[in-house]
């Protein structure tokens, strides 16, 4: 999962804030009308998980991506953070101010990135519904996915729920960053709620099992949402794309109200979401145990790495629960730059077998890498960092 969602990691890791002074309310009050977006199209589609579900495909745009500003280098254009550590290390560089600037598309994370932030109208996703699965991607006007083989690199796309706070389920350590007098935390969940997302790797966010049978989903009443995305155009001419959301949902509130969360194998303080392995080396980085403080089920787990990574392993009380492996290349995952072929992480395998966790359980993560087999990506001639993150969906017990 070469890019996936380290932006939500920095944001969704915030400690719970008072609703009247939270980050989401700050964003709601900050954005002018020009930051709102109406759908370019809304279509119904055949549900994939359950015959009694509804499926809704919505496109926003078009967005015109500017041409590549300078000659792309092998694996160029994916620096993850404007200045080093801006997002992955929220206590450094520009800190929270830069994080919010990136979130609201005032600046891009990549030197050649096109960034956008749009507030959506109520009901944009669905109303009084339980989401079973969701997907975000960038598409051409004909509806086919815009991928690196066509010159478009999706750094990330996320849909943010501005109305619903997360509760989290594991302990985390505080960073040295505060917002509205509250410390932000790494590895937890709270202030900003990343609902669904997409990136260069192709995945669907499930809030239940893939067969739709586990009694859980993400409940939406009449919530406010925003979308934020960054894309890089590798071609020397502009390209026009759309951002697409694809939701499958049931009417009303059904089952446990699940939520998404992330943990890092690099450490639980917010300064260490990323690390840079040495050239031509292989190894493992690992955390101490995170402690569970709510009873429930982990419904899904999926790793997130950058080029150089080979997998993220998750242990519960010392027993391996999930081995999420990095798969390089695949459909749309390869491009030739300056005569050299670059295969990025096309997908990460996921674990979709629910496992019960209880208060006091310990979760431990390991991230494996091999920079000889899979060199680190470069941006403007500099090797960039790696990450070892596990994205999870947690369904609390009643």
Secondary structure as GFF3:
##gff-version 3
##sequence-region A 1 398
A	DSSP	alpha_helix	6	12	.	.	.	ID=ss1
A	DSSP	three_ten_helix	19	21	.	.	.	ID=ss2
A	DSSP	alpha_helix	23	30	.	.	.	ID=ss3
A	DSSP	three_ten_helix	33	35	.	.	.	ID=ss4
A	DSSP	beta_strand	36	37	.	.	.	ID=ss5
A	DSSP	beta_strand	41	45	.	.	.	ID=ss6
A	DSSP	beta_strand	54	65	.	.	.	ID=ss7
A	DSSP	alpha_helix	95	103	.	.	.	ID=ss8
A	DSSP	beta_strand	113	120	.	.	.	ID=ss9
A	DSSP	beta_strand	129	139	.	.	.	ID=ss10
A	DSSP	three_ten_helix	148	150	.	.	.	ID=ss11
A	DSSP	beta_strand	152	161	.	.	.	ID=ss12
A	DSSP	beta_strand	174	179	.	.	.	ID=ss13
A	DSSP	beta_strand	182	185	.	.	.	ID=ss14
A	DSSP	beta_strand	193	198	.	.	.	ID=ss15
A	DSSP	beta_strand	205	206	.	.	.	ID=ss16
A	DSSP	beta_strand	216	220	.	.	.	ID=ss17
A	DSSP	beta_strand	225	233	.	.	.	ID=ss18
A	DSSP	beta_strand	239	251	.	.	.	ID=ss19
A	DSSP	beta_strand	256	257	.	.	.	ID=ss20
A	DSSP	beta_strand	259	264	.	.	.	ID=ss21
A	DSSP	beta_strand	274	275	.	.	.	ID=ss22
A	DSSP	beta_strand	282	286	.	.	.	ID=ss23
A	DSSP	beta_strand	290	291	.	.	.	ID=ss24
A	DSSP	beta_strand	296	305	.	.	.	ID=ss25
A	DSSP	beta_strand	309	316	.	.	.	ID=ss26
A	DSSP	beta_strand	319	328	.	.	.	ID=ss27
A	DSSP	beta_strand	334	337	.	.	.	ID=ss28
A	DSSP	beta_strand	340	343	.	.	.	ID=ss29
A	DSSP	beta_strand	345	348	.	.	.	ID=ss30
A	DSSP	beta_strand	350	351	.	.	.	ID=ss31
A	DSSP	beta_strand	355	357	.	.	.	ID=ss32
A	DSSP	beta_strand	362	370	.	.	.	ID=ss33
A	DSSP	beta_strand	378	379	.	.	.	ID=ss34
A	DSSP	beta_strand	382	383	.	.	.	ID=ss35
A	DSSP	beta_strand	386	396	.	.	.	ID=ss36
###
